Amino acid sequence: MAGRFAPSPTSALHLGNLRTALVAWLMARRTGRQFLIRVEDLDAARVAAAAGTARQQLSDLAALGLVADQPVAWQSQRLEGYAAALERLRPLTYECFCTRREIAQAASAPHGDGYRPYPGTCRDLDPLQRARLRAVRPPALRIRAERAVMAVHDEWAGTVTGVVDDFVLVRNDGVPAYNLAVVVDDLDQGIDQVIRGDDLLTSSPRQAWLAGQLGGSPPQYGHVPLALNQAGHRLAKRDGAVSLADLAAVGLRAGDVLGLLATSLGLAAQGETVTLTRLVERFDPAALPRSPWVVDPRTYAEYANNRSIT
Ligand code: GLU
């Protein structure tokens, strides 16, 4: 039994990511599970830069005490696992030559999360049509989901039901798609608890369905409300002091940041010094705040100043 945190090494972890990692760690500990970390570095074009970013992310997590119980897994080193899964799924797959624009034109309106269900354009191409299209552009690989209706249980959102479209398993540049990699890895690593940001809530029926196709069971899901900036948009690097390095520059140490995150989760009083051990004792999943965390980085310098006076 294990839970996990699975960052993509695109940029330094910000307060929202760190807070989700903390909740994932607390949930794992609270429920007697191991805590694993997986670096989701499949995006080939970015792999060179990604290794450095990933190491920084791991070091930031470690600074907060969030350390994996097993060696960190790197998706770029797990390609054989995806290939083996694809072999099993092969009878359900088909090549898709659609561009993003073609899908946008043919599909119904995007879902609230921006995802466009695939309208099935390439599902029944005959061999001649396929051969012609292959000469034009390389195909992606999709899975026939037959519009399966899948319900999952989320620790905080309750029951989430989704219609599974024919989603992509392999992108047309040959890279395993996120939905495939995440499901294969969670199954292979024995992960049965998935805690992550609630921007991925609507992906969970799709992933739970795929787990079933691979002979596995869906994990327990818990999607944590995101961190927002003052304008109500998803927190980002440009919002000021939001990474551990930026926060250190305005005088906040890792321990202060842990305190800040704990306060945002209702697990500590403002300015209180906390330890992970203490936080696990206090953590009650049922009491997790259900609305987004609105972050105001301008207050952190003030926080640091007050702390050094007292
Ligand atoms: N790598 C994804 C991200 O950073 C998370 C994937 C997951 O937790 O399933 O957004």
py3Dmol code that shows the C-alpha trace and the ligand (Angstrom):
import py3Dmol

protein = """\
ATOM      1  CA  MET A   1       0.000   0.000   0.000  1.00  0.00           C
ATOM      2  CA  ALA A   2       1.438   3.351  -0.994  1.00  0.00           C
ATOM      3  CA  GLY A   3       0.551   6.945  -1.713  1.00  0.00           C
ATOM      4  CA  ARG A   4       2.602   9.253  -3.868  1.00  0.00           C
ATOM      5  CA  PHE A   5       3.475  12.698  -5.131  1.00  0.00           C
ATOM      6  CA  ALA A   6       4.237  12.864  -8.861  1.00  0.00           C
ATOM      7  CA  PRO A   7       5.554  16.259  -9.966  1.00  0.00           C
ATOM      8  CA  SER A   8       6.302  17.195 -13.566  1.00  0.00           C
ATOM      9  CA  PRO A   9       9.731  18.866 -13.688  1.00  0.00           C
ATOM     10  CA  THR A  10       8.603  21.931 -15.603  1.00  0.00           C
ATOM     11  CA  SER A  11       9.546  24.578 -13.021  1.00  0.00           C
ATOM     12  CA  ALA A  12      10.284  24.919  -9.322  1.00  0.00           C
ATOM     13  CA  LEU A  13       7.515  23.671  -7.027  1.00  0.00           C
ATOM     14  CA  HIS A  14       5.431  26.566  -5.741  1.00  0.00           C
ATOM     15  CA  LEU A  15       3.480  26.818  -2.522  1.00  0.00           C
ATOM     16  CA  GLY A  16       0.430  25.128  -4.045  1.00  0.00           C
ATOM     17  CA  ASN A  17       2.490  22.134  -5.226  1.00  0.00           C
ATOM     18  CA  LEU A  18       4.289  21.902  -1.900  1.00  0.00           C
ATOM     19  CA  ARG A  19       0.976  21.985  -0.063  1.00  0.00           C
ATOM     20  CA  THR A  20      -0.414  19.158  -2.215  1.00  0.00           C
ATOM     21  CA  ALA A  21       2.774  17.168  -1.567  1.00  0.00           C
ATOM     22  CA  LEU A  22       2.327  17.739   2.163  1.00  0.00           C
ATOM     23  CA  VAL A  23      -1.291  16.510   2.026  1.00  0.00           C
ATOM     24  CA  ALA A  24      -0.188  13.443   0.018  1.00  0.00           C
ATOM     25  CA  TRP A  25       2.477  12.698   2.644  1.00  0.00           C
ATOM     26  CA  LEU A  26       0.036  13.230   5.535  1.00  0.00           C
ATOM     27  CA  MET A  27      -2.613  11.019   3.920  1.00  0.00           C
ATOM     28  CA  ALA A  28      -0.083   8.242   3.328  1.00  0.00           C
ATOM     29  CA  ARG A  29       1.246   8.392   6.889  1.00  0.00           C
ATOM     30  CA  ARG A  30      -2.186   8.751   8.418  1.00  0.00           C
ATOM     31  CA  THR A  31      -3.445   5.653   6.598  1.00  0.00           C
ATOM     32  CA  GLY A  32      -0.341   3.507   7.241  1.00  0.00           C
ATOM     33  CA  ARG A  33       0.972   3.687   3.692  1.00  0.00           C
ATOM     34  CA  GLN A  34       4.405   4.215   2.261  1.00  0.00           C
ATOM     35  CA  PHE A  35       5.014   7.559   0.565  1.00  0.00           C
ATOM     36  CA  LEU A  36       6.582   7.445  -2.912  1.00  0.00           C
ATOM     37  CA  ILE A  37       7.790  10.168  -5.269  1.00  0.00           C
ATOM     38  CA  ARG A  38       7.719   9.834  -9.039  1.00  0.00           C
ATOM     39  CA  VAL A  39       9.257  12.335 -11.443  1.00  0.00           C
ATOM     40  CA  GLU A  40       6.988  12.667 -14.493  1.00  0.00           C
ATOM     41  CA  ASP A  41       9.687  13.577 -17.011  1.00  0.00           C
ATOM     42  CA  LEU A  42       8.397  11.908 -20.176  1.00  0.00           C
ATOM     43  CA  ASP A  43       8.296  15.060 -22.192  1.00  0.00           C
ATOM     44  CA  ALA A  44      11.333  14.194 -24.324  1.00  0.00           C
ATOM     45  CA  ALA A  45      11.915  17.722 -25.561  1.00  0.00           C
ATOM     46  CA  ARG A  46      12.445  18.917 -22.045  1.00  0.00           C
ATOM     47  CA  VAL A  47      14.289  15.975 -20.500  1.00  0.00           C
ATOM     48  CA  ALA A  48      17.738  17.642 -20.470  1.00  0.00           C
ATOM     49  CA  ALA A  49      16.565  20.655 -18.490  1.00  0.00           C
ATOM     50  CA  ALA A  50      14.081  18.536 -16.558  1.00  0.00           C
ATOM     51  CA  ALA A  51      16.719  16.545 -14.667  1.00  0.00           C
ATOM     52  CA  GLY A  52      18.063  19.680 -12.980  1.00  0.00           C
ATOM     53  CA  THR A  53      14.582  20.983 -12.219  1.00  0.00           C
ATOM     54  CA  ALA A  54      13.555  17.595 -10.835  1.00  0.00           C
ATOM     55  CA  ARG A  55      16.579  17.462  -8.538  1.00  0.00           C
ATOM     56  CA  GLN A  56      15.676  20.913  -7.241  1.00  0.00           C
ATOM     57  CA  GLN A  57      12.087  19.768  -6.658  1.00  0.00           C
ATOM     58  CA  LEU A  58      13.300  16.714  -4.725  1.00  0.00           C
ATOM     59  CA  SER A  59      15.609  18.838  -2.643  1.00  0.00           C
ATOM     60  CA  ASP A  60      12.791  21.307  -1.863  1.00  0.00           C
ATOM     61  CA  LEU A  61      10.524  18.437  -0.805  1.00  0.00           C
ATOM     62  CA  ALA A  62      13.320  17.037   1.371  1.00  0.00           C
ATOM     63  CA  ALA A  63      13.822  20.455   2.977  1.00  0.00           C
ATOM     64  CA  LEU A  64      10.237  20.174   4.236  1.00  0.00           C
ATOM     65  CA  GLY A  65      10.899  16.591   5.392  1.00  0.00           C
ATOM     66  CA  LEU A  66       8.910  15.043   2.524  1.00  0.00           C
ATOM     67  CA  VAL A  67      11.176  12.150   1.599  1.00  0.00           C
ATOM     68  CA  ALA A  68      10.154   9.008  -0.282  1.00  0.00           C
ATOM     69  CA  ASP A  69      10.266   5.605   1.416  1.00  0.00           C
ATOM     70  CA  GLN A  70      11.691   4.010  -1.742  1.00  0.00           C
ATOM     71  CA  PRO A  71      14.060   5.242  -4.440  1.00  0.00           C
ATOM     72  CA  VAL A  72      12.474   7.981  -6.537  1.00  0.00           C
ATOM     73  CA  ALA A  73      10.991   6.664  -9.817  1.00  0.00           C
ATOM     74  CA  TRP A  74      11.691   8.531 -13.057  1.00  0.00           C
ATOM     75  CA  GLN A  75       9.220   7.996 -15.890  1.00  0.00           C
ATOM     76  CA  SER A  76      11.941   8.454 -18.526  1.00  0.00           C
ATOM     77  CA  GLN A  77      13.495   5.229 -17.191  1.00  0.00           C
ATOM     78  CA  ARG A  78      10.282   3.217 -17.257  1.00  0.00           C
ATOM     79  CA  LEU A  79       9.591   3.041 -20.981  1.00  0.00           C
ATOM     80  CA  GLU A  80       9.565  -0.775 -20.972  1.00  0.00           C
ATOM     81  CA  GLY A  81       6.647  -0.783 -18.559  1.00  0.00           C
ATOM     82  CA  TYR A  82       4.599   1.405 -20.913  1.00  0.00           C
ATOM     83  CA  ALA A  83       5.522  -0.775 -23.902  1.00  0.00           C
ATOM     84  CA  ALA A  84       4.385  -3.907 -22.038  1.00  0.00           C
ATOM     85  CA  ALA A  85       1.070  -2.265 -21.113  1.00  0.00           C
ATOM     86  CA  LEU A  86       0.549  -1.171 -24.722  1.00  0.00           C
ATOM     87  CA  GLU A  87       1.070  -4.739 -25.843  1.00  0.00           C
ATOM     88  CA  ARG A  88      -1.781  -5.828 -23.574  1.00  0.00           C
ATOM     89  CA  LEU A  89      -4.015  -2.990 -24.754  1.00  0.00           C
ATOM     90  CA  ARG A  90      -3.146  -3.409 -28.453  1.00  0.00           C
ATOM     91  CA  PRO A  91      -6.484  -5.054 -29.469  1.00  0.00           C
ATOM     92  CA  LEU A  92      -8.323  -1.980 -28.197  1.00  0.00           C
ATOM     93  CA  THR A  93      -6.161   0.629 -29.881  1.00  0.00           C
ATOM     94  CA  TYR A  94      -6.269   2.467 -33.195  1.00  0.00           C
ATOM     95  CA  GLU A  95      -4.163   5.052 -34.976  1.00  0.00           C
ATOM     96  CA  CYS A  96      -5.380   8.620 -34.988  1.00  0.00           C
ATOM     97  CA  PHE A  97      -4.142  11.231 -37.432  1.00  0.00           C
ATOM     98  CA  CYS A  98      -6.228  14.165 -36.248  1.00  0.00           C
ATOM     99  CA  THR A  99      -4.582  17.459 -35.432  1.00  0.00           C
ATOM    100  CA  ARG A 100      -5.639  19.439 -32.416  1.00  0.00           C
ATOM    101  CA  ARG A 101      -7.408  21.881 -34.692  1.00  0.00           C
ATOM    102  CA  GLU A 102      -9.352  19.122 -36.450  1.00  0.00           C
ATOM    103  CA  ILE A 103     -10.501  17.753 -33.124  1.00  0.00           C
ATOM    104  CA  ALA A 104     -11.544  21.223 -31.979  1.00  0.00           C
ATOM    105  CA  GLN A 105     -13.589  21.649 -35.161  1.00  0.00           C
ATOM    106  CA  ALA A 106     -15.233  18.229 -34.999  1.00  0.00           C
ATOM    107  CA  ALA A 107     -15.702  17.817 -31.248  1.00  0.00           C
ATOM    108  CA  SER A 108     -18.373  19.157 -29.024  1.00  0.00           C
ATOM    109  CA  ALA A 109     -17.532  22.083 -26.767  1.00  0.00           C
ATOM    110  CA  PRO A 110     -14.653  21.542 -24.354  1.00  0.00           C
ATOM    111  CA  HIS A 111     -15.430  20.355 -20.855  1.00  0.00           C
ATOM    112  CA  GLY A 112     -15.015  22.796 -17.981  1.00  0.00           C
ATOM    113  CA  ASP A 113     -11.389  21.681 -17.645  1.00  0.00           C
ATOM    114  CA  GLY A 114     -10.674  22.478 -21.315  1.00  0.00           C
ATOM    115  CA  TYR A 115     -10.540  18.810 -22.303  1.00  0.00           C
ATOM    116  CA  ARG A 116     -12.207  17.964 -25.615  1.00  0.00           C
ATOM    117  CA  PRO A 117     -13.638  14.454 -25.798  1.00  0.00           C
ATOM    118  CA  TYR A 118     -12.431  12.772 -28.988  1.00  0.00           C
ATOM    119  CA  PRO A 119     -15.262  12.564 -31.557  1.00  0.00           C
ATOM    120  CA  GLY A 120     -14.015   9.259 -33.038  1.00  0.00           C
ATOM    121  CA  THR A 121     -12.978  10.565 -36.451  1.00  0.00           C
ATOM    122  CA  CYS A 122     -10.237   7.947 -37.017  1.00  0.00           C
ATOM    123  CA  ARG A 123     -11.943   5.052 -35.246  1.00  0.00           C
ATOM    124  CA  ASP A 124     -13.068   3.199 -38.361  1.00  0.00           C
ATOM    125  CA  LEU A 125     -10.573   4.159 -41.048  1.00  0.00           C
ATOM    126  CA  ASP A 126      -9.932   1.442 -43.613  1.00  0.00           C
ATOM    127  CA  PRO A 127      -6.345   0.308 -44.369  1.00  0.00           C
ATOM    128  CA  LEU A 128      -6.117   2.427 -47.505  1.00  0.00           C
ATOM    129  CA  GLN A 129      -7.200   5.607 -45.698  1.00  0.00           C
ATOM    130  CA  ARG A 130      -4.705   4.847 -42.957  1.00  0.00           C
ATOM    131  CA  ALA A 131      -1.867   4.318 -45.404  1.00  0.00           C
ATOM    132  CA  ARG A 132      -2.638   7.641 -47.100  1.00  0.00           C
ATOM    133  CA  LEU A 133      -2.719   9.497 -43.803  1.00  0.00           C
ATOM    134  CA  ARG A 134       0.498   7.854 -42.593  1.00  0.00           C
ATOM    135  CA  ALA A 135       2.268   9.450 -45.538  1.00  0.00           C
ATOM    136  CA  VAL A 136       1.102  12.857 -44.315  1.00  0.00           C
ATOM    137  CA  ARG A 137       1.828  12.695 -40.589  1.00  0.00           C
ATOM    138  CA  PRO A 138       2.686  10.181 -37.868  1.00  0.00           C
ATOM    139  CA  PRO A 139      -0.261   8.810 -35.907  1.00  0.00           C
ATOM    140  CA  ALA A 140      -1.086   8.981 -32.226  1.00  0.00           C
ATOM    141  CA  LEU A 141      -2.518   5.827 -30.651  1.00  0.00           C
ATOM    142  CA  ARG A 142      -5.965   5.947 -29.044  1.00  0.00           C
ATOM    143  CA  ILE A 143      -7.920   3.411 -27.049  1.00  0.00           C
ATOM    144  CA  ARG A 144     -11.492   2.378 -27.865  1.00  0.00           C
ATOM    145  CA  ALA A 145     -13.390   3.173 -24.698  1.00  0.00           C
ATOM    146  CA  GLU A 146     -16.889   2.831 -26.209  1.00  0.00           C
ATOM    147  CA  ARG A 147     -18.013   5.823 -24.149  1.00  0.00           C
ATOM    148  CA  ALA A 148     -17.802   3.776 -20.978  1.00  0.00           C
ATOM    149  CA  VAL A 149     -19.370   5.465 -17.969  1.00  0.00           C
ATOM    150  CA  MET A 150     -17.021   5.322 -15.011  1.00  0.00           C
ATOM    151  CA  ALA A 151     -17.588   6.497 -11.461  1.00  0.00           C
ATOM    152  CA  VAL A 152     -14.793   6.997  -8.950  1.00  0.00           C
ATOM    153  CA  HIS A 153     -14.881   7.946  -5.327  1.00  0.00           C
ATOM    154  CA  ASP A 154     -12.898  10.989  -4.272  1.00  0.00           C
ATOM    155  CA  GLU A 155     -12.015  11.513  -0.622  1.00  0.00           C
ATOM    156  CA  TRP A 156     -13.231  15.126  -0.771  1.00  0.00           C
ATOM    157  CA  ALA A 157     -15.294  15.549  -3.955  1.00  0.00           C
ATOM    158  CA  GLY A 158     -17.381  12.410  -3.366  1.00  0.00           C
ATOM    159  CA  THR A 159     -18.556  10.437  -6.387  1.00  0.00           C
ATOM    160  CA  VAL A 160     -17.239  11.687  -9.712  1.00  0.00           C
ATOM    161  CA  THR A 161     -18.754  10.178 -12.844  1.00  0.00           C
ATOM    162  CA  GLY A 162     -17.276  10.614 -16.304  1.00  0.00           C
ATOM    163  CA  VAL A 163     -17.865   9.340 -19.823  1.00  0.00           C
ATOM    164  CA  VAL A 164     -14.583   7.905 -21.072  1.00  0.00           C
ATOM    165  CA  ASP A 165     -13.731   9.010 -24.598  1.00  0.00           C
ATOM    166  CA  ASP A 166     -11.161   7.372 -26.902  1.00  0.00           C
ATOM    167  CA  PHE A 167      -8.215   9.091 -25.231  1.00  0.00           C
ATOM    168  CA  VAL A 168      -4.585   9.075 -26.386  1.00  0.00           C
ATOM    169  CA  LEU A 169      -2.192   6.387 -25.131  1.00  0.00           C
ATOM    170  CA  VAL A 170       0.799   7.351 -27.258  1.00  0.00           C
ATOM    171  CA  ARG A 171       1.331  10.825 -28.675  1.00  0.00           C
ATOM    172  CA  ASN A 172       2.203  11.253 -32.323  1.00  0.00           C
ATOM    173  CA  ASP A 173       5.825  11.967 -31.387  1.00  0.00           C
ATOM    174  CA  GLY A 174       5.993   8.443 -29.936  1.00  0.00           C
ATOM    175  CA  VAL A 175       5.975   9.551 -26.269  1.00  0.00           C
ATOM    176  CA  PRO A 176       3.614   7.633 -23.950  1.00  0.00           C
ATOM    177  CA  ALA A 177       0.768   9.948 -22.998  1.00  0.00           C
ATOM    178  CA  TYR A 178       0.247  11.129 -19.433  1.00  0.00           C
ATOM    179  CA  ASN A 179      -2.912   9.058 -18.879  1.00  0.00           C
ATOM    180  CA  LEU A 180      -1.139   5.835 -19.862  1.00  0.00           C
ATOM    181  CA  ALA A 181       2.066   6.486 -17.936  1.00  0.00           C
ATOM    182  CA  VAL A 182       0.338   7.522 -14.742  1.00  0.00           C
ATOM    183  CA  VAL A 183      -1.910   4.445 -14.647  1.00  0.00           C
ATOM    184  CA  VAL A 184       0.843   1.977 -15.547  1.00  0.00           C
ATOM    185  CA  ASP A 185       3.187   3.466 -12.945  1.00  0.00           C
ATOM    186  CA  ASP A 186       0.598   3.572 -10.180  1.00  0.00           C
ATOM    187  CA  LEU A 187      -0.206  -0.099 -10.814  1.00  0.00           C
ATOM    188  CA  ASP A 188       3.434  -1.201 -11.149  1.00  0.00           C
ATOM    189  CA  GLN A 189       4.488   0.705  -8.033  1.00  0.00           C
ATOM    190  CA  GLY A 190       1.678  -0.696  -5.902  1.00  0.00           C
ATOM    191  CA  ILE A 191       0.199   2.777  -5.420  1.00  0.00           C
ATOM    192  CA  ASP A 192      -3.361   2.576  -4.136  1.00  0.00           C
ATOM    193  CA  GLN A 193      -3.773   6.172  -2.988  1.00  0.00           C
ATOM    194  CA  VAL A 194      -3.554   9.086  -5.414  1.00  0.00           C
ATOM    195  CA  ILE A 195      -3.536  12.548  -3.857  1.00  0.00           C
ATOM    196  CA  ARG A 196      -3.005  15.442  -6.290  1.00  0.00           C
ATOM    197  CA  GLY A 197      -4.312  18.844  -7.356  1.00  0.00           C
ATOM    198  CA  ASP A 198      -8.004  19.086  -8.177  1.00  0.00           C
ATOM    199  CA  ASP A 199      -7.238  20.187 -11.739  1.00  0.00           C
ATOM    200  CA  LEU A 200      -6.865  16.430 -12.379  1.00  0.00           C
ATOM    201  CA  LEU A 201     -10.178  15.420 -10.816  1.00  0.00           C
ATOM    202  CA  THR A 202     -11.883  15.019 -14.197  1.00  0.00           C
ATOM    203  CA  SER A 203      -9.046  12.763 -15.425  1.00  0.00           C
ATOM    204  CA  SER A 204      -9.711  10.215 -12.718  1.00  0.00           C
ATOM    205  CA  PRO A 205     -12.666   8.323 -14.341  1.00  0.00           C
ATOM    206  CA  ARG A 206     -10.534   7.905 -17.488  1.00  0.00           C
ATOM    207  CA  GLN A 207      -7.578   6.637 -15.466  1.00  0.00           C
ATOM    208  CA  ALA A 208      -9.688   4.365 -13.266  1.00  0.00           C
ATOM    209  CA  TRP A 209     -11.190   2.822 -16.397  1.00  0.00           C
ATOM    210  CA  LEU A 210      -7.730   2.233 -17.884  1.00  0.00           C
ATOM    211  CA  ALA A 211      -6.544   0.605 -14.646  1.00  0.00           C
ATOM    212  CA  GLY A 212      -9.417  -1.858 -15.065  1.00  0.00           C
ATOM    213  CA  GLN A 213      -8.417  -2.594 -18.681  1.00  0.00           C
ATOM    214  CA  LEU A 214      -4.948  -3.463 -17.385  1.00  0.00           C
ATOM    215  CA  GLY A 215      -6.373  -5.867 -14.838  1.00  0.00           C
ATOM    216  CA  GLY A 216      -5.908  -3.553 -11.859  1.00  0.00           C
ATOM    217  CA  SER A 217      -8.166  -1.724  -9.443  1.00  0.00           C
ATOM    218  CA  PRO A 218      -8.450   2.044  -9.291  1.00  0.00           C
ATOM    219  CA  PRO A 219      -6.632   3.709  -6.385  1.00  0.00           C
ATOM    220  CA  GLN A 220      -8.290   5.726  -3.674  1.00  0.00           C
ATOM    221  CA  TYR A 221      -8.439   9.287  -5.019  1.00  0.00           C
ATOM    222  CA  GLY A 222      -8.171  12.595  -3.215  1.00  0.00           C
ATOM    223  CA  HIS A 223      -7.992  15.856  -5.141  1.00  0.00           C
ATOM    224  CA  VAL A 224      -6.746  18.846  -3.176  1.00  0.00           C
ATOM    225  CA  PRO A 225      -8.121  22.332  -3.948  1.00  0.00           C
ATOM    226  CA  LEU A 226      -5.560  24.424  -5.799  1.00  0.00           C
ATOM    227  CA  ALA A 227      -3.675  27.489  -4.630  1.00  0.00           C
ATOM    228  CA  LEU A 228      -4.776  30.719  -6.289  1.00  0.00           C
ATOM    229  CA  ASN A 229      -3.224  34.174  -6.578  1.00  0.00           C
ATOM    230  CA  GLN A 230      -4.923  37.379  -5.501  1.00  0.00           C
ATOM    231  CA  ALA A 231      -6.688  37.665  -8.867  1.00  0.00           C
ATOM    232  CA  GLY A 232      -8.222  34.220  -8.413  1.00  0.00           C
ATOM    233  CA  HIS A 233      -6.038  32.523 -11.014  1.00  0.00           C
ATOM    234  CA  ARG A 234      -4.013  29.396 -10.506  1.00  0.00           C
ATOM    235  CA  LEU A 235      -0.826  30.290  -8.596  1.00  0.00           C
ATOM    236  CA  ALA A 236       2.247  30.624 -10.833  1.00  0.00           C
ATOM    237  CA  LYS A 237       5.881  31.566 -10.566  1.00  0.00           C
ATOM    238  CA  ARG A 238       5.223  35.148 -11.705  1.00  0.00           C
ATOM    239  CA  ASP A 239       3.046  35.714  -8.640  1.00  0.00           C
ATOM    240  CA  GLY A 240       6.117  36.637  -6.571  1.00  0.00           C
ATOM    241  CA  ALA A 241       7.765  34.735  -3.744  1.00  0.00           C
ATOM    242  CA  VAL A 242       6.114  31.336  -4.189  1.00  0.00           C
ATOM    243  CA  SER A 243       8.990  28.820  -4.473  1.00  0.00           C
ATOM    244  CA  LEU A 244      11.220  27.779  -1.586  1.00  0.00           C
ATOM    245  CA  ALA A 245      14.176  29.675  -3.093  1.00  0.00           C
ATOM    246  CA  ASP A 246      12.109  32.875  -3.535  1.00  0.00           C
ATOM    247  CA  LEU A 247      10.761  32.549  -0.023  1.00  0.00           C
ATOM    248  CA  ALA A 248      14.273  32.041   1.383  1.00  0.00           C
ATOM    249  CA  ALA A 249      15.273  35.280  -0.345  1.00  0.00           C
ATOM    250  CA  VAL A 250      12.610  37.183   1.624  1.00  0.00           C
ATOM    251  CA  GLY A 251      13.706  35.544   4.872  1.00  0.00           C
ATOM    252  CA  LEU A 252      11.479  32.473   5.197  1.00  0.00           C
ATOM    253  CA  ARG A 253      13.205  29.228   6.109  1.00  0.00           C
ATOM    254  CA  ALA A 254      11.880  25.790   5.194  1.00  0.00           C
ATOM    255  CA  GLY A 255      10.435  25.412   8.702  1.00  0.00           C
ATOM    256  CA  ASP A 256       8.528  28.688   8.287  1.00  0.00           C
ATOM    257  CA  VAL A 257       7.114  27.471   4.973  1.00  0.00           C
ATOM    258  CA  LEU A 258       5.995  24.224   6.593  1.00  0.00           C
ATOM    259  CA  GLY A 259       4.246  26.345   9.236  1.00  0.00           C
ATOM    260  CA  LEU A 260       2.609  28.452   6.541  1.00  0.00           C
ATOM    261  CA  LEU A 261       1.342  25.377   4.688  1.00  0.00           C
ATOM    262  CA  ALA A 262       0.100  23.842   7.936  1.00  0.00           C
ATOM    263  CA  THR A 263      -1.772  27.057   8.759  1.00  0.00           C
ATOM    264  CA  SER A 264      -3.404  27.030   5.331  1.00  0.00           C
ATOM    265  CA  LEU A 265      -4.604  23.484   6.058  1.00  0.00           C
ATOM    266  CA  GLY A 266      -6.008  24.468   9.443  1.00  0.00           C
ATOM    267  CA  LEU A 267      -3.351  22.370  11.196  1.00  0.00           C
ATOM    268  CA  ALA A 268      -1.405  25.116  12.970  1.00  0.00           C
ATOM    269  CA  ALA A 269      -1.849  28.569  14.418  1.00  0.00           C
ATOM    270  CA  GLN A 270      -0.284  31.510  12.589  1.00  0.00           C
ATOM    271  CA  GLY A 271       3.469  31.616  13.254  1.00  0.00           C
ATOM    272  CA  GLU A 272       3.470  28.349  15.197  1.00  0.00           C
ATOM    273  CA  THR A 273       6.536  26.124  14.838  1.00  0.00           C
ATOM    274  CA  VAL A 274       5.434  22.706  13.640  1.00  0.00           C
ATOM    275  CA  THR A 275       6.970  19.323  12.905  1.00  0.00           C
ATOM    276  CA  LEU A 276       5.704  16.698  10.490  1.00  0.00           C
ATOM    277  CA  THR A 277       5.160  14.309  13.404  1.00  0.00           C
ATOM    278  CA  ARG A 278       2.915  16.832  15.101  1.00  0.00           C
ATOM    279  CA  LEU A 279       1.039  17.479  11.846  1.00  0.00           C
ATOM    280  CA  VAL A 280       0.265  13.786  11.304  1.00  0.00           C
ATOM    281  CA  GLU A 281      -1.258  13.648  14.790  1.00  0.00           C
ATOM    282  CA  ARG A 282      -3.450  16.649  14.014  1.00  0.00           C
ATOM    283  CA  PHE A 283      -4.358  15.759  10.455  1.00  0.00           C
ATOM    284  CA  ASP A 284      -7.974  14.781   9.879  1.00  0.00           C
ATOM    285  CA  PRO A 285      -8.784  14.182   6.180  1.00  0.00           C
ATOM    286  CA  ALA A 286     -12.434  15.074   6.806  1.00  0.00           C
ATOM    287  CA  ALA A 287     -11.401  18.565   7.925  1.00  0.00           C
ATOM    288  CA  LEU A 288      -9.355  19.448   4.823  1.00  0.00           C
ATOM    289  CA  PRO A 289     -10.380  22.938   3.575  1.00  0.00           C
ATOM    290  CA  ARG A 290     -12.621  22.445   0.523  1.00  0.00           C
ATOM    291  CA  SER A 291     -12.062  25.800  -1.124  1.00  0.00           C
ATOM    292  CA  PRO A 292      -8.937  26.999  -2.932  1.00  0.00           C
ATOM    293  CA  TRP A 293      -6.108  28.509  -0.915  1.00  0.00           C
ATOM    294  CA  VAL A 294      -5.675  32.173  -1.860  1.00  0.00           C
ATOM    295  CA  VAL A 295      -2.014  33.105  -1.510  1.00  0.00           C
ATOM    296  CA  ASP A 296      -0.680  36.610  -0.906  1.00  0.00           C
ATOM    297  CA  PRO A 297       3.123  36.477  -1.287  1.00  0.00           C
ATOM    298  CA  ARG A 298       3.404  40.133  -0.199  1.00  0.00           C
ATOM    299  CA  THR A 299       2.653  39.133   3.372  1.00  0.00           C
ATOM    300  CA  TYR A 300       5.599  36.758   3.620  1.00  0.00           C
ATOM    301  CA  ALA A 301       8.352  39.359   4.036  1.00  0.00           C
ATOM    302  CA  GLU A 302       6.232  40.785   6.844  1.00  0.00           C
ATOM    303  CA  TYR A 303       5.898  37.311   8.344  1.00  0.00           C
ATOM    304  CA  ALA A 304       9.686  36.882   8.262  1.00  0.00           C
ATOM    305  CA  ASN A 305      10.259  40.283   9.880  1.00  0.00           C
ATOM    306  CA  ASN A 306       7.810  39.586  12.684  1.00  0.00           C
ATOM    307  CA  ARG A 307       9.387  36.218  13.324  1.00  0.00           C
ATOM    308  CA  SER A 308      12.877  37.626  13.670  1.00  0.00           C
ATOM    309  CA  ILE A 309      11.671  40.223  16.210  1.00  0.00           C
ATOM    310  CA  THR A 310       9.906  37.705  18.442  1.00  0.00           C
TER     311      THR A 310
END
"""
ligand_1 = """\
10
LIG
N 2.577 15.139 -13.023
C 1.280 15.698 -12.811
C 1.410 17.157 -12.452
O 2.461 17.591 -11.989
C 0.530 14.998 -11.715
C 0.082 13.676 -12.136
C -0.690 12.912 -11.075
O -0.525 13.186 -9.876
O -1.434 12.026 -11.457
O 0.466 17.889 -12.624
"""
view = py3Dmol.view(width=600, height=400)
view.addModel(protein, "pdb")
view.setStyle({"model": 0}, {"cartoon": {"style": "trace"}})
view.addModel(ligand_1, "xyz")
view.setStyle({"model": 1}, {"stick": {}})
view.zoomTo()
view.show()
